[in-house]
Amino acid sequence: MIKPLCIAAATVAAILCVGAQAQPYPAKPVRFVTSEPGGGNDIVARVLAEGLTPALGQRVIVDNRGIVAAEIAKNANPDGYTLLVYGANIWLLPYLREHVAWDPLRDFAPITIAVQLPNVLVVHPSVPVKSVRELIDHAKARPGKLDY
């Protein structure tokens, strides 16, 4: 008696689980939210979108939103269809701008490194420095006088 009951229960459970299968991804277009058009983030997003569209079998749309791109991505449904494409400077923006409505460590999870670009510090030839240490000393000696 118990064996047929267990078989029947297992069969019913298996039938009910069919509807709970994961849906294929992506089932609709993927949206890359990034900063201003024509910038480095935009170029990376467009190259990625061009390569991913045929690989995923679904369109990847680049949505340029300027300075509010990160906030839009933060507020998007966390379903994997809206992704933020941004450079390493995303970690600096909360320190450079007032009233940033997101925290890069709390609100985003990096999923890949798309490109690696070197950062270069340069000064005008008229500035009398030859190293970063000299530049720091030069700036400290002239508070409020240097712009970046």
C-alpha positions as CSV (number, residue, x, y, z in Angstrom):
1,M,0.0,0.0,0.0
2,I,2.8,2.4,0.9
3,K,4.8,1.7,-2.3
4,P,2.0,2.7,-4.7
5,L,1.2,5.8,-2.7
6,C,4.8,6.9,-2.8
7,I,5.0,6.3,-6.6
8,A,1.8,8.3,-7.0
9,A,3.1,11.1,-4.8
10,A,6.4,11.2,-6.7
11,T,4.6,11.3,-10.1
12,V,2.3,14.2,-9.0
13,A,5.4,16.1,-7.6
14,A,7.2,15.6,-10.9
15,I,4.3,16.8,-12.9
16,L,3.9,19.9,-10.7
17,C,7.6,20.8,-11.0
18,V,7.4,21.0,-14.8
19,G,5.9,24.5,-14.6
20,A,8.7,25.6,-12.3
21,Q,11.5,25.2,-14.7
22,A,13.7,28.2,-15.4
23,Q,12.8,30.2,-18.4
24,P,15.5,30.6,-21.1
25,Y,17.7,33.7,-20.8
26,P,17.4,36.0,-22.5
27,A,13.8,35.8,-23.4
28,K,13.7,39.5,-24.3
29,P,16.2,42.2,-25.3
30,V,19.0,43.0,-22.9
31,R,19.6,46.7,-22.0
32,F,23.1,48.1,-21.4
33,V,22.8,51.4,-19.5
34,T,25.8,53.6,-19.9
35,S,27.0,57.2,-19.7
36,E,27.1,59.8,-22.5
37,P,27.3,58.8,-26.2
38,G,30.7,58.7,-27.9
39,G,32.6,58.3,-24.6
40,G,34.7,55.3,-23.6
41,N,31.9,53.6,-21.8
42,D,29.6,53.9,-24.8
43,I,32.2,52.4,-27.2
44,V,32.8,49.4,-24.9
45,A,29.0,48.9,-24.5
46,R,28.5,49.0,-28.3
47,V,31.3,46.6,-29.0
48,L,29.9,44.2,-26.3
49,A,26.4,44.6,-27.6
50,E,27.5,43.8,-31.2
51,G,29.2,40.6,-30.1
52,L,26.5,39.5,-27.6
53,T,23.5,40.0,-29.9
54,P,24.2,37.0,-32.1
55,A,25.7,34.9,-29.2
56,L,22.5,35.4,-27.1
57,G,20.1,35.3,-30.0
58,Q,18.5,38.4,-28.6
59,R,19.1,42.1,-29.2
60,V,21.3,44.0,-26.8
61,I,20.4,47.7,-26.7
62,V,22.8,50.4,-25.6
63,D,20.9,53.1,-23.6
64,N,23.1,56.3,-23.1
65,R,21.9,58.1,-20.0
66,G,24.8,60.3,-19.0
67,I,25.4,60.9,-15.3
68,V,22.1,59.3,-14.2
69,A,23.0,55.9,-15.9
70,A,24.1,54.3,-12.6
71,E,20.9,55.5,-10.8
72,I,18.7,54.1,-13.6
73,A,20.6,50.7,-13.4
74,K,20.3,50.7,-9.6
75,N,16.5,51.2,-9.7
76,A,15.9,48.7,-12.5
77,N,14.3,45.3,-11.9
78,P,17.1,43.0,-10.8
79,D,16.2,40.4,-13.4
80,G,19.4,40.5,-15.5
81,Y,17.9,42.4,-18.4
82,T,19.3,45.8,-17.4
83,L,23.1,45.9,-17.0
84,L,25.3,48.9,-16.2
85,V,28.4,49.3,-18.4
86,Y,30.8,51.7,-16.7
87,G,34.5,52.2,-16.2
88,A,36.6,52.0,-13.1
89,N,35.7,55.7,-12.4
90,I,32.3,54.5,-11.0
91,W,34.1,54.1,-7.7
92,L,35.1,57.7,-7.7
93,L,31.9,59.4,-8.6
94,P,30.4,59.5,-5.1
95,Y,33.4,61.4,-4.0
96,L,33.4,63.8,-6.9
97,R,29.7,64.6,-7.1
98,E,27.2,65.8,-4.5
99,H,24.0,63.9,-3.9
100,V,24.9,60.6,-5.6
101,A,21.9,58.3,-5.0
102,W,23.8,55.0,-5.1
103,D,26.8,53.3,-3.6
104,P,29.0,51.4,-6.0
105,L,29.8,48.8,-3.3
106,R,26.3,48.3,-2.0
107,D,24.2,48.7,-5.1
108,F,26.2,46.9,-7.8
109,A,27.9,43.6,-8.2
110,P,30.6,43.5,-10.9
111,I,30.2,40.5,-13.2
112,T,33.1,40.9,-15.6
113,I,36.0,43.0,-16.7
114,A,35.3,44.0,-20.2
115,V,38.4,46.0,-20.9
116,Q,41.6,47.1,-19.1
117,L,42.9,50.5,-19.8
118,P,45.9,52.2,-18.2
119,N,45.5,55.4,-16.4
120,V,48.0,58.1,-17.1
121,L,48.7,61.2,-15.1
122,V,50.0,64.1,-17.1
123,V,50.8,67.7,-16.5
124,H,51.3,70.7,-18.8
125,P,55.0,71.1,-19.7
126,S,55.1,74.4,-17.9
127,V,54.4,72.8,-14.5
128,P,57.8,72.2,-12.9
129,V,57.4,68.6,-11.8
130,K,58.9,65.3,-12.9
131,S,57.1,62.8,-10.6
132,V,53.9,62.2,-8.7
133,R,55.6,63.1,-5.4
134,E,56.8,66.4,-6.9
135,L,53.3,67.1,-8.2
136,I,51.8,66.5,-4.7
137,D,54.4,68.8,-3.1
138,H,53.7,71.4,-5.8
139,A,50.0,71.2,-5.1
140,K,50.3,71.4,-1.3
141,A,52.5,74.5,-1.7
142,R,49.7,76.1,-3.7
143,P,46.4,75.2,-2.0
144,G,43.4,76.0,-4.3
145,K,45.6,77.1,-7.2
146,L,45.7,73.9,-9.3
147,D,42.8,72.5,-11.3
148,Y,42.3,69.0,-12.6
